Amino acid sequence: MMDQCEEDSGVLQSVLPTGGTDQAEDKGQPTQSQMGDGGNEWDTDLETDNATNRIQSRAERYLKACRKIGVTPISSFLHNLNEANLNLNHYSVGPLGAKALAIALQNDNVITHLELEDNALRAEGTRYLTEMLQTNINIQSLNLSNNQLYLEGADVIYKMLLDNCYVKSIKLSGNGFDDSAAKYFAEALKDDCVVTELDLSHNNFCESGGEHLGDMLAKNLGIEVLNLSWNSLCMRGVAALSAGLKLNSTLKQLQLSWNRLGHIEAELLGQVLKQNNKLKLLDLSSNLITDRAVTLLCQGLATNSSLRVLKLSHNPLTNNGALTLLKTVINNTNSAVEELDISTVFVNEAFMELLEETRQRRPPLDVQYSYMSYTARNVSALRIFNKFLNERNESVMDFFQALDKDRTMKVSTSDFRKAVKGQLECLIRKFDKDCTATIIYSDFES
């Protein structure tokens, strides 16, 4: 059995660059291809040698740390020593494994994005990493999601953020943080201008947690993306967040899906949209927002000129709420809305016709919705339509050509509605299967 030194050497050889040499190289003489014009190729050889030496040095440092601490080296780390994005998600690193990584990365100047999600780091392992960040000035993005950090880990992150000058993105989803932990983050970030992205989704923030984070938003000067999805925010918590947003001048994306937002919270956010013209994305998916709540939200949407994306899927909305949203966007001449996600709302023909008119005036508008079909599954719309035409001694082509005055080979559903009068929903659904609000009749046989 090979000893530890031989094993380490084998690992090193597997990650170092390899390549053959010709006879001229063996003798220390440059080949013609190396010389190029003026022999400038020598610089590249030196750079390659230096890069190889740096990789070897970093690998040796990591392996030595693993040997001293008594943990198994992570092969993925060794094979990606020259990559700026180091992804070690789901590797069961653990606290001691984090310590070995921290030693290896202490003075690293290559890695900028460090992914360590789901590694059971706990507070202990996180402390090793944050101590490493006191000397490592290259890492800008840190993912510590799902690592069982809890309140003790929040305290570790708090101390890191107080002295942070380089980490711009930090993901802390799913770490069991409660309202007490929110206080740590709020205190550390209230005057911060370095962190631009903060992910605190899948935690346990409630009323006072929202209050702490709202106070932070009122003073923070850097956060552009804030993810608070999958918490339990409502009422006082959302009121504080809304108050903070009215004073905030940097936040561009706010994710609040899977909380407990209803009509009161929607009204508060509507007031935010009246005053805040920095927010570009608002995700309110999977809450308790009804048609009434949408009406209150639209009080702010009616004058807002910055919001581009509004997500409201998986809420108890109906076609009435969808119409309210669409009309509000249309009537606001300064509206910047480009994407409206109401993909779980069933809309009817009136909504479809209004959407068609809107798209002609505002082509960039993308609305995601579901179409309401009133046709029973055992009814053949085509059979009904043919019966209708037979009574008039008309073919399908004759019927549509009579409506298509300009010979464009398509007619609007509104003209079709006026012509057939009865059995409209089943007929329209049959001929406009993709809900485009037009019927292309060129494929029909006479």
ChimeraX attribute file (.defattr): number of C-alpha atoms within 10 A of each C-alpha:
attribute: neighborCount
match mode: 1-to-1
recipient: residues
	/A:1	5
	/A:2	8
	/A:3	7
	/A:4	11
	/A:5	11
	/A:6	11
	/A:7	11
	/A:8	17
	/A:9	12
	/A:10	12
	/A:11	17
	/A:12	18
	/A:13	11
	/A:14	12
	/A:15	19
	/A:16	16
	/A:17	12
	/A:18	9
	/A:19	4
	/A:20	5
	/A:21	8
	/A:22	10
	/A:23	10
	/A:24	11
	/A:25	12
	/A:26	9
	/A:27	8
	/A:28	8
	/A:29	12
	/A:30	17
	/A:31	13
	/A:32	11
	/A:33	9
	/A:34	17
	/A:35	13
	/A:36	12
	/A:37	9
	/A:38	8
	/A:39	13
	/A:40	11
	/A:41	15
	/A:42	14
	/A:43	11
	/A:44	11
	/A:45	12
	/A:46	11
	/A:47	11
	/A:48	13
	/A:49	13
	/A:50	12
	/A:51	15
	/A:52	17
	/A:53	13
	/A:54	15
	/A:55	21
	/A:56	19
	/A:57	14
	/A:58	20
	/A:59	22
	/A:60	18
	/A:61	17
	/A:62	22
	/A:63	26
	/A:64	18
	/A:65	20
	/A:66	22
	/A:67	16
	/A:68	10
	/A:69	13
	/A:70	12
	/A:71	17
	/A:72	13
	/A:73	20
	/A:74	17
	/A:75	12
	/A:76	13
	/A:77	17
	/A:78	21
	/A:79	16
	/A:80	15
	/A:81	20
	/A:82	17
	/A:83	13
	/A:84	15
	/A:85	16
	/A:86	18
	/A:87	17
	/A:88	19
	/A:89	17
	/A:90	13
	/A:91	15
	/A:92	17
	/A:93	24
	/A:94	18
	/A:95	20
	/A:96	18
	/A:97	23
	/A:98	25
	/A:99	25
	/A:100	27
	/A:101	24
	/A:102	24
	/A:103	20
	/A:104	21
	/A:105	22
	/A:106	17
	/A:107	16
	/A:108	19
	/A:109	13
	/A:110	15
	/A:111	20
	/A:112	19
	/A:113	19
	/A:114	19
	/A:115	18
	/A:116	24
	/A:117	24
	/A:118	21
	/A:119	22
	/A:120	23
	/A:121	28
	/A:122	20
	/A:123	21
	/A:124	18
	/A:125	24
	/A:126	24
	/A:127	22
	/A:128	21
	/A:129	24
	/A:130	18
	/A:131	17
	/A:132	20
	/A:133	23
	/A:134	15
	/A:135	12
	/A:136	20
	/A:137	18
	/A:138	19
	/A:139	21
	/A:140	19
	/A:141	19
	/A:142	18
	/A:143	21
	/A:144	25
	/A:145	25
	/A:146	23
	/A:147	25
	/A:148	19
	/A:149	25
	/A:150	18
	/A:151	19
	/A:152	15
	/A:153	22
	/A:154	24
	/A:155	20
	/A:156	20
	/A:157	22
	/A:158	21
	/A:159	16
	/A:160	19
	/A:161	21
	/A:162	14
	/A:163	12
	/A:164	19
	/A:165	16
	/A:166	18
	/A:167	21
	/A:168	18
	/A:169	19
	/A:170	21
	/A:171	21
	/A:172	24
	/A:173	23
	/A:174	23
	/A:175	23
	/A:176	20
	/A:177	25
	/A:178	18
	/A:179	19
	/A:180	17
	/A:181	23
	/A:182	25
	/A:183	21
	/A:184	20
	/A:185	22
	/A:186	23
	/A:187	17
	/A:188	20
	/A:189	22
	/A:190	19
	/A:191	16
	/A:192	21
	/A:193	16
	/A:194	19
	/A:195	23
	/A:196	19
	/A:197	19
	/A:198	18
	/A:199	20
	/A:200	24
	/A:201	24
	/A:202	22
	/A:203	23
	/A:204	21
	/A:205	28
	/A:206	21
	/A:207	17
	/A:208	19
	/A:209	27
	/A:210	28
	/A:211	26
	/A:212	25
	/A:213	27
	/A:214	24
	/A:215	21
	/A:216	26
	/A:217	29
	/A:218	20
	/A:219	19
	/A:220	25
	/A:221	20
	/A:222	21
	/A:223	23
	/A:224	18
	/A:225	20
	/A:226	20
	/A:227	20
	/A:228	26
	/A:229	23
	/A:230	21
	/A:231	23
	/A:232	20
	/A:233	27
	/A:234	20
	/A:235	17
	/A:236	16
	/A:237	22
	/A:238	27
	/A:239	21
	/A:240	24
	/A:241	26
	/A:242	27
	/A:243	20
	/A:244	22
	/A:245	26
	/A:246	19
	/A:247	16
	/A:248	23
	/A:249	20
	/A:250	19
	/A:251	23
	/A:252	20
	/A:253	20
	/A:254	19
	/A:255	20
	/A:256	25
	/A:257	24
	/A:258	22
	/A:259	22
	/A:260	20
	/A:261	24
	/A:262	18
	/A:263	18
	/A:264	18
	/A:265	24
	/A:266	25
	/A:267	22
	/A:268	20
	/A:269	26
	/A:270	24
	/A:271	20
	/A:272	24
	/A:273	26
	/A:274	18
	/A:275	14
	/A:276	23
	/A:277	19
	/A:278	20
	/A:279	24
	/A:280	19
	/A:281	20
	/A:282	19
	/A:283	20
	/A:284	25
	/A:285	22
	/A:286	20
	/A:287	18
	/A:288	20
	/A:289	26
	/A:290	19
	/A:291	20
	/A:292	18
	/A:293	21
	/A:294	23
	/A:295	22
	/A:296	20
	/A:297	25
	/A:298	26
	/A:299	19
	/A:300	22
	/A:301	27
	/A:302	21
	/A:303	19
	/A:304	26
	/A:305	21
	/A:306	19
	/A:307	22
	/A:308	18
	/A:309	20
	/A:310	20
	/A:311	21
	/A:312	25
	/A:313	22
	/A:314	19
	/A:315	22
	/A:316	16
	/A:317	21
	/A:318	16
	/A:319	21
	/A:320	19
	/A:321	22
	/A:322	23
	/A:323	19
	/A:324	17
	/A:325	20
	/A:326	18
	/A:327	17
	/A:328	19
	/A:329	23
	/A:330	20
	/A:331	11
	/A:332	15
	/A:333	12
	/A:334	13
	/A:335	18
	/A:336	18
	/A:337	24
	/A:338	16
	/A:339	17
	/A:340	21
	/A:341	19
	/A:342	25
	/A:343	17
	/A:344	17
	/A:345	23
	/A:346	17
	/A:347	21
	/A:348	19
	/A:349	20
	/A:350	12
	/A:351	19
	/A:352	18
	/A:353	17
	/A:354	15
	/A:355	22
	/A:356	17
	/A:357	14
	/A:358	17
	/A:359	15
	/A:360	10
	/A:361	11
	/A:362	14
	/A:363	11
	/A:364	13
	/A:365	19
	/A:366	15
	/A:367	16
	/A:368	14
	/A:369	18
	/A:370	14
	/A:371	19
	/A:372	15
	/A:373	16
	/A:374	11
	/A:375	17
	/A:376	9
	/A:377	8
	/A:378	6
	/A:379	10
	/A:380	13
	/A:381	21
	/A:382	13
	/A:383	11
	/A:384	14
	/A:385	19
	/A:386	15
	/A:387	13
	/A:388	15
	/A:389	16
	/A:390	12
	/A:391	9
	/A:392	10
	/A:393	11
	/A:394	14
	/A:395	15
	/A:396	15
	/A:397	14
	/A:398	13
	/A:399	18
	/A:400	22
	/A:401	18
	/A:402	11
	/A:403	16
	/A:404	15
	/A:405	11
	/A:406	10
	/A:407	11
	/A:408	10
	/A:409	15
	/A:410	17
	/A:411	20
	/A:412	16
	/A:413	20
	/A:414	14
	/A:415	13
	/A:416	18
	/A:417	15
	/A:418	10
	/A:419	14
	/A:420	14
	/A:421	8
	/A:422	12
	/A:423	14
	/A:424	20
	/A:425	16
	/A:426	20
	/A:427	20
	/A:428	22
	/A:429	20
	/A:430	18
	/A:431	18
	/A:432	16
	/A:433	12
	/A:434	11
	/A:435	16
	/A:436	14
	/A:437	21
	/A:438	20
	/A:439	21
	/A:440	15
	/A:441	17
	/A:442	12
	/A:443	8
	/A:444	11
	/A:445	8
	/A:446	9
